[in-house]
């Protein structure tokens, strides 16, 4: 499954419900059992398969969004900061980024899913989710 932006996130952007400059975002790791659906999933409570393991806390870690306008290619690129879980023993297939409201998972809006392309594991070592490619909002 390729990486994606949830349709609800695009709608939230259009309605002003998501602001990459001021909102708080988090990243959770998911295993291969999670099947993202960009059409029907909109809240963190709909995400299944969050990883469990030493050094990983449910709910994930905070990430920072950087927005860059690219007039030459008629798009806006959104890049998220890297996140590391030190001394962890986990296996993940992908990551889900969501707007964190600091409470119930039913209130947290999904933003994007990043597929790692294969299971990635750490055993008593650092696990880093590093985004080398931005998510593109293109005209």
N, CA, C and O atoms as CSV, one atom per row, in Angstrom:
chain,resi,resn,atom,element,x,y,z
A,1,UNK,N,N,0.853,-1.178,0.000
A,1,UNK,CA,C,0.000,0.000,0.000
A,1,UNK,C,C,0.895,1.236,0.000
A,1,UNK,O,O,1.794,1.340,0.834
A,2,UNK,N,N,0.671,2.158,-0.901
A,2,UNK,CA,C,1.490,3.382,-0.941
A,2,UNK,C,C,1.103,4.345,0.182
A,2,UNK,O,O,0.054,4.205,0.810
A,3,UNK,N,N,1.960,5.308,0.413
A,3,UNK,CA,C,1.654,6.354,1.373
A,3,UNK,C,C,0.497,7.191,0.849
A,3,UNK,O,O,0.256,7.237,-0.358
A,4,UNK,N,N,-0.222,7.855,1.755
A,4,UNK,CA,C,-1.404,8.599,1.347
A,4,UNK,C,C,-1.725,9.724,2.317
A,4,UNK,O,O,-1.246,9.751,3.450
A,5,UNK,N,N,-2.546,10.646,1.844
A,5,UNK,CA,C,-3.159,11.672,2.674
A,5,UNK,C,C,-4.630,11.301,2.775
A,5,UNK,O,O,-5.287,11.068,1.761
A,6,UNK,N,N,-5.152,11.247,4.007
A,6,UNK,CA,C,-6.558,10.898,4.193
A,6,UNK,C,C,-7.440,12.003,3.597
A,6,UNK,O,O,-7.142,13.188,3.753
A,7,UNK,N,N,-8.528,11.612,2.912
A,7,UNK,CA,C,-9.441,12.586,2.311
A,7,UNK,C,C,-10.012,13.542,3.353
A,7,UNK,O,O,-10.234,14.720,3.071
A,8,UNK,N,N,-10.247,13.028,4.556
A,8,UNK,CA,C,-10.777,13.888,5.621
A,8,UNK,C,C,-9.787,14.997,5.974
A,8,UNK,O,O,-10.203,16.088,6.366
A,9,UNK,N,N,-8.480,14.735,5.841
A,9,UNK,CA,C,-7.473,15.762,6.121
A,9,UNK,C,C,-7.536,16.871,5.080
A,9,UNK,O,O,-7.390,18.047,5.413
A,10,UNK,N,N,-7.752,16.502,3.828
A,10,UNK,CA,C,-7.881,17.517,2.774
A,10,UNK,C,C,-9.114,18.390,3.029
A,10,UNK,O,O,-9.076,19.606,2.843
A,11,UNK,N,N,-10.201,17.754,3.454
A,11,UNK,CA,C,-11.406,18.506,3.787
A,11,UNK,C,C,-11.158,19.408,5.001
A,11,UNK,O,O,-11.578,20.565,5.016
A,12,UNK,N,N,-10.471,18.869,6.019
A,12,UNK,CA,C,-10.161,19.665,7.212
A,12,UNK,C,C,-9.280,20.859,6.870
A,12,UNK,O,O,-9.442,21.936,7.445
A,13,UNK,N,N,-8.347,20.677,5.937
A,13,UNK,CA,C,-7.520,21.803,5.482
A,13,UNK,C,C,-8.374,22.877,4.820
A,13,UNK,O,O,-8.214,24.068,5.089
A,14,UNK,N,N,-9.273,22.448,3.961
A,14,UNK,CA,C,-10.128,23.391,3.244
A,14,UNK,C,C,-11.053,24.151,4.185
A,14,UNK,O,O,-11.388,25.307,3.930
A,15,UNK,N,N,-11.463,23.510,5.264
A,15,UNK,CA,C,-12.370,24.136,6.229
A,15,UNK,C,C,-11.632,24.878,7.343
A,15,UNK,O,O,-12.262,25.515,8.186
A,16,UNK,N,N,-10.298,24.798,7.350
A,16,UNK,CA,C,-9.517,25.481,8.372
A,16,UNK,C,C,-9.418,24.722,9.690
A,16,UNK,O,O,-9.006,25.288,10.703
A,17,UNK,N,N,-9.792,23.448,9.682
A,17,UNK,CA,C,-9.744,22.652,10.912
A,17,UNK,C,C,-8.349,22.097,11.191
A,17,UNK,O,O,-8.077,21.639,12.301
A,18,UNK,N,N,-7.467,22.133,10.198
A,18,UNK,CA,C,-6.071,21.730,10.384
A,18,UNK,C,C,-5.194,22.894,9.949
A,18,UNK,O,O,-5.362,23.452,8.865
A,19,UNK,N,N,-4.249,23.248,10.824
A,19,UNK,CA,C,-3.291,24.310,10.528
A,19,UNK,C,C,-1.903,23.765,10.836
A,19,UNK,O,O,-1.550,23.594,12.003
A,20,UNK,N,N,-1.117,23.494,9.808
A,20,UNK,CA,C,0.206,22.899,10.005
A,20,UNK,C,C,1.160,23.811,10.780
A,20,UNK,O,O,2.129,23.333,11.371
A,21,UNK,N,N,0.894,25.114,10.781
A,21,UNK,CA,C,1.778,26.055,11.476
A,21,UNK,C,C,1.514,26.118,12.978
A,21,UNK,O,O,2.424,26.429,13.746
A,22,UNK,N,N,0.282,25.828,13.413
A,22,UNK,CA,C,-0.052,26.028,14.826
A,22,UNK,C,C,-0.558,24.794,15.561
A,22,UNK,O,O,-0.504,24.753,16.790
A,23,UNK,N,N,-1.044,23.795,14.847
A,23,UNK,CA,C,-1.599,22.611,15.505
A,23,UNK,C,C,-0.508,21.663,15.988
A,23,UNK,O,O,0.636,21.731,15.538
A,24,UNK,N,N,-0.875,20.787,16.901
A,24,UNK,CA,C,0.031,19.767,17.430
A,24,UNK,C,C,-0.225,18.451,16.686
A,24,UNK,O,O,-1.370,18.022,16.541
A,25,UNK,N,N,0.857,17.817,16.218
A,25,UNK,CA,C,0.743,16.570,15.480
A,25,UNK,C,C,1.557,15.480,16.146
A,25,UNK,O,O,2.593,15.746,16.756
A,26,UNK,N,N,1.082,14.249,16.025
A,26,UNK,CA,C,1.797,13.095,16.561
A,26,UNK,C,C,1.893,12.013,15.504
A,26,UNK,O,O,1.144,12.007,14.526
A,27,UNK,N,N,2.826,11.101,15.716
A,27,UNK,CA,C,3.051,9.981,14.816
A,27,UNK,C,C,2.981,8.698,15.623
A,27,UNK,O,O,3.644,8.556,16.650
A,28,UNK,N,N,2.168,7.765,15.146
A,28,UNK,CA,C,2.130,6.430,15.750
A,28,UNK,C,C,2.647,5.430,14.727
A,28,UNK,O,O,2.513,5.622,13.518
A,29,UNK,N,N,3.231,4.376,15.233
A,29,UNK,CA,C,3.698,3.289,14.381
A,29,UNK,C,C,2.643,2.202,14.341
A,29,UNK,O,O,2.015,1.898,15.356
A,30,UNK,N,N,2.447,1.611,13.156
A,30,UNK,CA,C,1.472,0.534,12.992
A,30,UNK,C,C,2.145,-0.683,12.365
A,30,UNK,O,O,3.142,-0.573,11.652
A,31,UNK,N,N,1.563,-1.853,12.657
A,31,UNK,CA,C,2.103,-3.082,12.086
A,31,UNK,C,C,1.384,-3.412,10.778
A,31,UNK,O,O,0.533,-2.650,10.319
A,32,UNK,N,N,1.726,-4.530,10.197
A,32,UNK,CA,C,1.198,-4.911,8.887
A,32,UNK,C,C,-0.294,-5.235,8.905
A,32,UNK,O,O,-0.901,-5.352,7.841
A,33,UNK,N,N,-0.898,-5.383,10.080
A,33,UNK,CA,C,-2.334,-5.674,10.136
A,33,UNK,C,C,-3.193,-4.446,9.817
A,33,UNK,O,O,-4.372,-4.586,9.492
A,34,UNK,N,N,-2.616,-3.257,9.907
A,34,UNK,CA,C,-3.387,-2.042,9.635
A,34,UNK,C,C,-3.566,-1.855,8.129
A,34,UNK,O,O,-2.602,-1.888,7.364
A,35,UNK,N,N,-4.816,-1.658,7.723
A,35,UNK,CA,C,-5.143,-1.398,6.327
A,35,UNK,C,C,-5.738,0.010,6.254
A,35,UNK,O,O,-6.900,0.209,6.606
A,36,UNK,N,N,-4.948,0.984,5.800
A,36,UNK,CA,C,-5.472,2.346,5.733
A,36,UNK,C,C,-6.525,2.483,4.633
A,36,UNK,O,O,-6.428,1.866,3.572
A,37,UNK,N,N,-7.530,3.308,4.917
A,37,UNK,CA,C,-8.553,3.603,3.926
A,37,UNK,C,C,-8.733,5.117,3.893
A,37,UNK,O,O,-9.339,5.694,4.796
A,38,UNK,N,N,-8.215,5.749,2.866
A,38,UNK,CA,C,-8.236,7.208,2.780
A,38,UNK,C,C,-9.635,7.764,2.628
A,38,UNK,O,O,-9.868,8.942,2.899
A,39,UNK,N,N,-10.577,6.925,2.196
A,39,UNK,CA,C,-11.952,7.377,1.993
A,39,UNK,C,C,-12.801,7.320,3.257
A,39,UNK,O,O,-13.636,8.196,3.479
A,40,UNK,N,N,-12.598,6.305,4.082
A,40,UNK,CA,C,-13.510,6.084,5.212
A,40,UNK,C,C,-12.909,6.368,6.581
A,40,UNK,O,O,-13.659,6.548,7.541
A,41,UNK,N,N,-11.602,6.414,6.709
A,41,UNK,CA,C,-10.992,6.650,8.018
A,41,UNK,C,C,-10.701,8.138,8.188
A,41,UNK,O,O,-10.155,8.782,7.292
A,42,UNK,N,N,-11.075,8.674,9.353
A,42,UNK,CA,C,-10.864,10.095,9.612
A,42,UNK,C,C,-10.354,10.382,11.025
A,42,UNK,O,O,-9.836,11.471,11.272
A,43,UNK,N,N,-10.485,9.446,11.948
A,43,UNK,CA,C,-10.093,9.655,13.346
A,43,UNK,C,C,-9.103,8.582,13.800
A,43,UNK,O,O,-9.103,7.459,13.295
A,44,UNK,N,N,-8.267,8.954,14.759
A,44,UNK,CA,C,-7.259,8.020,15.273
A,44,UNK,C,C,-7.910,6.755,15.841
A,44,UNK,O,O,-7.301,5.685,15.803
A,45,UNK,N,N,-9.103,6.855,16.351
A,45,UNK,CA,C,-9.790,5.683,16.909
A,45,UNK,C,C,-10.057,4.610,15.848
A,45,UNK,O,O,-10.352,3.466,16.194
A,46,UNK,N,N,-9.959,4.962,14.569
A,46,UNK,CA,C,-10.181,4.006,13.484
A,46,UNK,C,C,-8.894,3.302,13.044
A,46,UNK,O,O,-8.923,2.441,12.164
A,47,UNK,N,N,-7.780,3.667,13.653
A,47,UNK,CA,C,-6.493,3.050,13.316
A,47,UNK,C,C,-6.297,1.823,14.200
A,47,UNK,O,O,-6.375,1.903,15.426
A,48,UNK,N,N,-6.040,0.685,13.554
A,48,UNK,CA,C,-5.787,-0.558,14.280
A,48,UNK,C,C,-4.325,-0.942,14.099
A,48,UNK,O,O,-3.636,-0.402,13.234
A,49,UNK,N,N,-3.862,-1.865,14.910
A,49,UNK,CA,C,-2.518,-2.406,14.731
A,49,UNK,C,C,-1.394,-1.509,15.203
A,49,UNK,O,O,-0.270,-1.629,14.716
A,50,UNK,N,N,-1.669,-0.599,16.152
A,50,UNK,CA,C,-0.559,0.200,16.685
A,50,UNK,C,C,0.437,-0.750,17.337
A,50,UNK,O,O,0.051,-1.662,18.068
A,51,UNK,N,N,1.716,-0.530,17.067
A,51,UNK,CA,C,2.734,-1.454,17.571
A,51,UNK,C,C,2.764,-1.458,19.095
A,51,UNK,O,O,2.375,-0.493,19.754
A,52,UNK,N,N,3.236,-2.572,19.623
A,52,UNK,CA,C,3.427,-2.755,21.061
A,52,UNK,C,C,4.819,-3.307,21.244
A,52,UNK,O,O,5.222,-4.225,20.530
A,53,UNK,N,N,5.557,-2.763,22.187
A,53,UNK,CA,C,6.888,-3.288,22.435
A,53,UNK,C,C,7.662,-2.408,23.397
A,53,UNK,O,O,7.239,-1.302,23.736
A,54,UNK,N,N,8.787,-2.914,23.823
A,54,UNK,CA,C,9.647,-2.182,24.750
A,54,UNK,C,C,10.103,-0.874,24.114
A,54,UNK,O,O,10.527,-0.848,22.958
A,55,UNK,N,N,10.012,0.200,24.874
A,55,UNK,CA,C,10.484,1.494,24.411
A,55,UNK,C,C,9.482,2.286,23.589
A,55,UNK,O,O,9.781,3.398,23.155
A,56,UNK,N,N,8.289,1.727,23.369
A,56,UNK,CA,C,7.259,2.415,22.592
A,56,UNK,C,C,6.041,2.646,23.477
A,56,UNK,O,O,5.550,1.714,24.115
A,57,UNK,N,N,5.549,3.887,23.521
A,57,UNK,CA,C,4.351,4.222,24.285
A,57,UNK,C,C,3.194,4.478,23.334
A,57,UNK,O,O,3.345,5.178,22.334
A,58,UNK,N,N,2.041,3.909,23.649
A,58,UNK,CA,C,0.851,4.095,22.826
A,58,UNK,C,C,0.549,5.581,22.662
A,58,UNK,O,O,0.737,6.369,23.588
A,59,UNK,N,N,0.083,5.949,21.486
A,59,UNK,CA,C,-0.222,7.348,21.195
A,59,UNK,C,C,0.881,8.050,20.434
A,59,UNK,O,O,0.676,9.131,19.883
A,60,UNK,N,N,2.078,7.420,20.403
A,60,UNK,CA,C,3.173,7.932,19.589
A,60,UNK,C,C,3.902,9.129,20.159
A,60,UNK,O,O,3.822,9.428,21.350
A,61,UNK,N,N,4.614,9.805,19.275
A,61,UNK,CA,C,5.440,10.953,19.646
A,61,UNK,C,C,5.090,12.168,18.793
A,61,UNK,O,O,4.564,12.045,17.687
A,62,UNK,N,N,5.394,13.337,19.336
A,62,UNK,CA,C,5.122,14.596,18.652
A,62,UNK,C,C,6.053,14.787,17.457
A,62,UNK,O,O,7.247,14.499,17.531
A,63,UNK,N,N,5.489,15.274,16.366
A,63,UNK,CA,C,6.259,15.644,15.179
A,63,UNK,C,C,5.928,17.089,14.813
A,63,UNK,O,O,4.871,17.612,15.166
A,64,UNK,N,N,6.845,17.708,14.108
A,64,UNK,CA,C,6.660,19.084,13.652
A,64,UNK,C,C,6.470,19.087,12.144
A,64,UNK,O,O,7.183,18.403,11.410
A,65,UNK,N,N,5.503,19.861,11.700
A,65,UNK,CA,C,5.244,19.988,10.261
A,65,UNK,C,C,5.955,21.212,9.716
A,65,UNK,O,O,5.983,22.267,10.350
A,66,UNK,N,N,6.534,21.056,8.523
A,66,UNK,CA,C,7.138,22.168,7.797
A,66,UNK,C,C,6.432,22.265,6.451
A,66,UNK,O,O,6.291,21.270,5.739
A,67,UNK,N,N,5.993,23.465,6.111
A,67,UNK,CA,C,5.259,23.688,4.863
A,67,UNK,C,C,6.116,24.522,3.926
A,67,UNK,O,O,6.662,25.552,4.321
A,68,UNK,N,N,6.229,24.070,2.680
A,68,UNK,CA,C,7.007,24.802,1.673
A,68,UNK,C,C,6.190,24.909,0.387
A,68,UNK,O,O,5.748,23.898,-0.159
A,69,UNK,N,N,5.995,26.119,-0.087
A,69,UNK,CA,C,5.273,26.354,-1.343
A,69,UNK,C,C,6.255,26.250,-2.505
A,69,UNK,O,O,7.346,26.819,-2.466
A,70,UNK,N,N,5.850,25.516,-3.535
A,70,UNK,CA,C,6.684,25.308,-4.712
A,70,UNK,C,C,5.921,25.810,-5.943
A,70,UNK,O,O,5.172,25.055,-6.562
A,71,UNK,N,N,6.113,27.074,-6.290
A,71,UNK,CA,C,5.396,27.664,-7.419
A,71,UNK,C,C,5.806,27.063,-8.759
A,71,UNK,O,O,4.989,26.991,-9.678
A,72,UNK,N,N,7.046,26.635,-8.881
A,72,UNK,CA,C,7.521,26.066,-10.147
A,72,UNK,C,C,6.766,24.785,-10.504
A,72,UNK,O,O,6.545,24.493,-11.679
A,73,UNK,N,N,6.371,24.023,-9.478
A,73,UNK,CA,C,5.656,22.772,-9.703
A,73,UNK,C,C,4.194,22.838,-9.271
A,73,UNK,O,O,3.495,21.825,-9.267
A,74,UNK,N,N,3.736,24.035,-8.907
A,74,UNK,CA,C,2.333,24.247,-8.511
A,74,UNK,C,C,1.883,23.292,-7.418
A,74,UNK,O,O,0.918,22.545,-7.581
A,75,UNK,N,N,2.605,23.331,-6.295
A,75,UNK,CA,C,2.250,22.442,-5.195
A,75,UNK,C,C,2.723,23.033,-3.874
A,75,UNK,O,O,3.483,24.000,-3.825
A,76,UNK,N,N,2.242,22.411,-2.813
A,76,UNK,CA,C,2.699,22.703,-1.461
A,76,UNK,C,C,3.192,21.385,-0.879
A,76,UNK,O,O,2.476,20.384,-0.901
A,77,UNK,N,N,4.419,21.387,-0.357
A,77,UNK,CA,C,5.004,20.196,0.247
A,77,UNK,C,C,4.926,20.320,1.768
A,77,UNK,O,O,5.295,21.348,2.336
A,78,UNK,N,N,4.442,19.261,2.418
A,78,UNK,CA,C,4.383,19.213,3.872
A,78,UNK,C,C,5.319,18.093,4.317
A,78,UNK,O,O,5.133,16.931,3.956
A,79,UNK,N,N,6.325,18.458,5.106
A,79,UNK,CA,C,7.302,17.488,5.598
A,79,UNK,C,C,7.194,17.428,7.120
A,79,UNK,O,O,7.007,18.451,7.779
A,80,UNK,N,N,7.313,16.234,7.665
A,80,UNK,CA,C,7.249,16.051,9.116
A,80,UNK,C,C,8.626,15.679,9.647
A,80,UNK,O,O,9.408,15.013,8.968
A,81,UNK,N,N,8.913,16.118,10.869
A,81,UNK,CA,C,10.210,15.854,11.488
A,81,UNK,C,C,10.374,14.360,11.778
A,81,UNK,O,O,9.396,13.619,11.886
A,82,UNK,N,N,11.616,13.945,11.900
A,82,UNK,CA,C,11.931,12.561,12.256
A,82,UNK,C,C,11.605,12.316,13.722
A,82,UNK,O,O,11.599,13.239,14.537
A,83,UNK,N,N,11.334,11.061,14.039
A,83,UNK,CA,C,11.029,10.660,15.409
A,83,UNK,C,C,11.840,9.410,15.723
A,83,UNK,O,O,11.939,8.507,14.892
A,84,UNK,N,N,12.422,9.355,16.923
A,84,UNK,CA,C,13.211,8.195,17.319
A,84,UNK,C,C,12.713,7.627,18.642
A,84,UNK,O,O,12.434,8.364,19.588
A,85,UNK,N,N,12.607,6.313,18.688
A,85,UNK,CA,C,12.336,5.593,19.926
A,85,UNK,C,C,13.644,4.907,20.308
A,85,UNK,O,O,14.044,3.929,19.676
A,86,UNK,N,N,14.301,5.412,21.328
A,86,UNK,CA,C,15.591,4.869,21.758
A,86,UNK,C,C,15.388,3.546,22.489
A,86,UNK,O,O,14.367,3.337,23.145
A,87,UNK,N,N,16.356,2.669,22.371
A,87,UNK,CA,C,16.367,1.396,23.100
A,87,UNK,C,C,15.003,0.691,23.018
A,87,UNK,O,O,14.424,0.317,24.038
A,88,UNK,N,N,14.508,0.520,21.799
A,88,UNK,CA,C,13.195,-0.087,21.600
A,88,UNK,C,C,13.306,-1.465,20.956
A,88,UNK,O,O,14.283,-1.786,20.280
A,89,UNK,N,N,12.276,-2.260,21.189
A,89,UNK,CA,C,12.144,-3.560,20.537
A,89,UNK,C,C,10.751,-3.594,19.931
A,89,UNK,O,O,9.777,-3.950,20.595
A,90,UNK,N,N,10.673,-3.218,18.659
A,90,UNK,CA,C,9.385,-3.099,17.966
A,90,UNK,C,C,9.548,-3.465,16.492
A,90,UNK,O,O,10.652,-3.472,15.948
A,91,UNK,N,N,8.414,-3.768,15.868
A,91,UNK,CA,C,8.358,-3.994,14.422
A,91,UNK,C,C,7.188,-3.196,13.879
A,91,UNK,O,O,6.062,-3.319,14.361
A,92,UNK,N,N,7.464,-2.371,12.866
A,92,UNK,CA,C,6.415,-1.545,12.271
A,92,UNK,C,C,6.446,-1.665,10.759
A,92,UNK,O,O,7.500,-1.863,10.155
A,93,UNK,N,N,5.274,-1.541,10.162
A,93,UNK,CA,C,5.143,-1.538,8.702
A,93,UNK,C,C,4.940,-0.113,8.169
A,93,UNK,O,O,5.240,0.178,7.011
A,94,UNK,N,N,4.422,0.769,9.042
A,94,UNK,CA,C,4.160,2.127,8.605
A,94,UNK,C,C,3.914,3.053,9.774
A,94,UNK,O,O,4.023,2.665,10.938
A,95,UNK,N,N,3.576,4.293,9.436
A,95,UNK,CA,C,3.323,5.316,10.443
A,95,UNK,C,C,2.084,6.110,10.063
A,95,UNK,O,O,1.816,6.338,8.883
A,96,UNK,N,N,1.336,6.527,11.068
A,96,UNK,CA,C,0.164,7.366,10.877
A,96,UNK,C,C,0.418,8.690,11.599
A,96,UNK,O,O,0.807,8.714,12.766
A,97,UNK,N,N,0.193,9.778,10.885
A,97,UNK,CA,C,0.326,11.110,11.468
A,97,UNK,C,C,-1.080,11.643,11.702
A,97,UNK,O,O,-1.955,11.539,10.843
A,98,UNK,N,N,-1.275,12.217,12.889
A,98,UNK,CA,C,-2.588,12.747,13.220
A,98,UNK,C,C,-2.477,14.062,13.984
A,98,UNK,O,O,-1.455,14.354,14.607
A,99,UNK,N,N,-3.548,14.848,13.923
A,99,UNK,CA,C,-3.640,16.069,14.706
A,99,UNK,C,C,-4.034,15.659,16.114
A,99,UNK,O,O,-5.092,15.064,16.322
A,100,UNK,N,N,-3.188,15.975,17.075
A,100,UNK,CA,C,-3.426,15.590,18.460
A,100,UNK,C,C,-4.192,16.680,19.194
A,100,UNK,O,O,-3.766,17.833,19.256
A,101,UNK,N,N,-5.322,16.290,19.742
A,101,UNK,CA,C,-6.122,17.220,20.530
A,101,UNK,C,C,-5.885,17.015,22.029
A,101,UNK,O,O,-6.458,17.729,22.852
A,102,UNK,N,N,-5.036,16.034,22.384
A,102,UNK,CA,C,-4.674,15.829,23.784
A,102,UNK,C,C,-5.682,15.064,24.610
A,102,UNK,O,O,-5.622,15.091,25.840
A,103,UNK,N,N,-6.599,14.387,23.966
A,103,UNK,CA,C,-7.622,13.649,24.701
A,103,UNK,C,C,-7.949,12.340,24.031
A,103,UNK,O,O,-7.070,11.525,23.749
A,104,UNK,N,N,-9.227,12.150,23.779
A,104,UNK,CA,C,-9.723,10.890,23.227
A,104,UNK,C,C,-9.297,10.704,21.769
A,104,UNK,O,O,-9.226,11.659,20.996
A,105,UNK,N,N,-9.018,9.452,21.421
A,105,UNK,CA,C,-8.641,9.108,20.046
A,105,UNK,C,C,-9.766,9.418,19.064
A,105,UNK,O,O,-9.508,9.608,17.875
A,106,UNK,N,N,-10.999,9.470,19.537
A,106,UNK,CA,C,-12.136,9.781,18.668
A,106,UNK,C,C,-12.140,11.240,18.227
A,106,UNK,O,O,-12.873,11.600,17.306
A,107,UNK,N,N,-11.335,12.090,18.868
A,107,UNK,CA,C,-11.276,13.515,18.520
A,107,UNK,C,C,-10.082,13.848,17.626
A,107,UNK,O,O,-10.063,14.906,16.996
A,108,UNK,N,N,-9.088,12.964,17.562
A,108,UNK,CA,C,-7.854,13.234,16.815
A,108,UNK,C,C,-8.038,12.962,15.328
A,108,UNK,O,O,-8.387,11.851,14.930
A,109,UNK,N,N,-7.797,14.001,14.496
A,109,UNK,CA,C,-7.977,13.885,13.057
A,109,UNK,C,C,-6.771,13.233,12.391
A,109,UNK,O,O,-5.629,13.598,12.668
A,110,UNK,N,N,-7.029,12.263,11.509
A,110,UNK,CA,C,-5.959,11.638,10.740
A,110,UNK,C,C,-5.476,12.593,9.653
A,110,UNK,O,O,-6.271,13.324,9.061
A,111,UNK,N,N,-4.171,12.581,9.395
A,111,UNK,CA,C,-3.588,13.428,8.368
A,111,UNK,C,C,-3.016,12.580,7.239
A,111,UNK,O,O,-3.424,12.724,6.086
A,112,UNK,N,N,-2.064,11.690,7.565
A,112,UNK,CA,C,-1.379,10.940,6.514
A,112,UNK,C,C,-0.903,9.589,7.027
A,112,UNK,O,O,-0.725,9.376,8.226
A,113,UNK,N,N,-0.705,8.690,6.076
A,113,UNK,CA,C,-0.135,7.374,6.350
A,113,UNK,C,C,1.126,7.226,5.510
A,113,UNK,O,O,1.130,7.552,4.323
A,114,UNK,N,N,2.181,6.740,6.121
A,114,UNK,CA,C,3.434,6.490,5.418
A,114,UNK,C,C,3.746,5.001,5.480
A,114,UNK,O,O,3.941,4.445,6.561
A,115,UNK,N,N,3.793,4.361,4.323
A,115,UNK,CA,C,4.104,2.938,4.229
A,115,UNK,C,C,5.619,2.783,4.106
A,115,UNK,O,O,6.235,3.388,3.228
A,116,UNK,N,N,6.215,1.981,4.975
A,116,UNK,CA,C,7.660,1.766,4.940
A,116,UNK,C,C,8.080,0.808,3.821
A,116,UNK,O,O,9.270,0.689,3.529
A,117,UNK,N,N,7.116,0.122,3.191
A,117,UNK,CA,C,7.424,-0.795,2.095
A,117,UNK,C,C,7.747,-2.207,2.546
A,117,UNK,O,O,7.717,-3.140,1.744
A,118,UNK,N,N,8.054,-2.369,3.815
A,118,UNK,CA,C,8.352,-3.665,4.425
A,118,UNK,C,C,8.372,-3.462,5.925
A,118,UNK,O,O,8.422,-2.331,6.407
A,119,UNK,N,N,8.333,-4.561,6.664
A,119,UNK,CA,C,8.467,-4.447,8.114
A,119,UNK,C,C,9.849,-3.925,8.462
A,119,UNK,O,O,10.847,-4.334,7.869
A,120,UNK,N,N,9.898,-3.021,9.425
A,120,UNK,CA,C,11.156,-2.484,9.940
A,120,UNK,C,C,11.176,-2.779,11.433
A,120,UNK,O,O,10.196,-2.527,12.134
A,121,UNK,N,N,12.296,-3.313,11.918
A,121,UNK,CA,C,12.381,-3.729,13.317
A,121,UNK,C,C,13.583,-3.136,14.025
A,121,UNK,O,O,14.581,-2.761,13.409
A,122,UNK,N,N,13.452,-3.065,15.332
A,122,UNK,CA,C,14.583,-2.743,16.205
A,122,UNK,C,C,14.544,-3.720,17.369
A,122,UNK,O,O,13.470,-4.099,17.836
A,123,UNK,N,N,15.710,-4.122,17.829
A,123,UNK,CA,C,15.806,-5.014,18.975
A,123,UNK,C,C,16.798,-4.409,19.956
A,123,UNK,O,O,18.011,-4.532,19.791
A,124,UNK,N,N,16.263,-3.753,20.980
A,124,UNK,CA,C,17.109,-3.087,21.959
A,124,UNK,C,C,17.947,-1.984,21.345
A,124,UNK,O,O,19.062,-1.717,21.793
A,125,UNK,N,N,17.409,-1.345,20.317
A,125,UNK,CA,C,18.143,-0.304,19.587
A,125,UNK,C,C,17.197,0.828,19.229
A,125,UNK,O,O,15.997,0.750,19.492
A,126,UNK,N,N,17.734,1.874,18.633
A,126,UNK,CA,C,16.904,3.003,18.221
A,126,UNK,C,C,16.104,2.658,16.973
A,126,UNK,O,O,16.613,2.030,16.044
A,127,UNK,N,N,14.850,3.078,16.968
A,127,UNK,CA,C,13.969,2.961,15.814
A,127,UNK,C,C,13.644,4.383,15.394
A,127,UNK,O,O,13.099,5.151,16.186
A,128,UNK,N,N,13.972,4.748,14.147
A,128,UNK,CA,C,13.727,6.110,13.671
A,128,UNK,C,C,12.795,6.097,12.477
A,128,UNK,O,O,13.014,5.376,11.504
A,129,UNK,N,N,11.748,6.908,12.566
A,129,UNK,CA,C,10.862,7.165,11.431
A,129,UNK,C,C,11.335,8.475,10.831
A,129,UNK,O,O,11.185,9.537,11.435
A,130,UNK,N,N,11.914,8.391,9.628
A,130,UNK,CA,C,12.518,9.539,8.979
A,130,UNK,C,C,11.815,9.784,7.658
A,130,UNK,O,O,11.750,8.891,6.813
A,131,UNK,N,N,11.287,10.985,7.471
A,131,UNK,CA,C,10.535,11.311,6.259
A,131,UNK,C,C,11.426,12.051,5.289
A,131,UNK,O,O,11.679,13.245,5.444
A,132,UNK,N,N,11.900,11.333,4.285
A,132,UNK,CA,C,12.774,11.946,3.289
A,132,UNK,C,C,11.974,12.568,2.145
A,132,UNK,O,O,12.482,13.430,1.428
A,133,UNK,N,N,10.726,12.132,1.975
A,133,UNK,CA,C,9.860,12.687,0.921
A,133,UNK,C,C,8.684,13.396,1.571
A,133,UNK,O,O,8.094,12.881,2.521
A,134,UNK,N,N,8.341,14.569,1.068
A,134,UNK,CA,C,7.196,15.285,1.636
A,134,UNK,C,C,5.865,14.716,1.133
A,134,UNK,O,O,5.807,14.007,0.128
A,135,UNK,N,N,4.814,15.046,1.856
A,135,UNK,CA,C,3.469,14.788,1.359
A,135,UNK,C,C,3.125,15.986,0.485
A,135,UNK,O,O,3.335,17.127,0.895
A,136,UNK,N,N,2.605,15.744,-0.701
A,136,UNK,CA,C,2.376,16.829,-1.652
A,136,UNK,C,C,0.905,17.130,-1.834
A,136,UNK,O,O,0.094,16.242,-2.095
A,137,UNK,N,N,0.582,18.398,-1.690
A,137,UNK,CA,C,-0.750,18.896,-2.027
A,137,UNK,C,C,-0.555,19.612,-3.345
A,137,UNK,O,O,0.041,20.688,-3.406
A,138,UNK,N,N,-1.064,19.001,-4.394
A,138,UNK,CA,C,-0.726,19.494,-5.733
A,138,UNK,C,C,-1.965,19.914,-6.498
A,138,UNK,O,O,-3.038,19.323,-6.374
A,139,UNK,N,N,-1.779,20.953,-7.291
A,139,UNK,CA,C,-2.815,21.517,-8.128
A,139,UNK,C,C,-2.773,20.855,-9.499
A,139,UNK,O,O,-3.575,21.189,-10.371
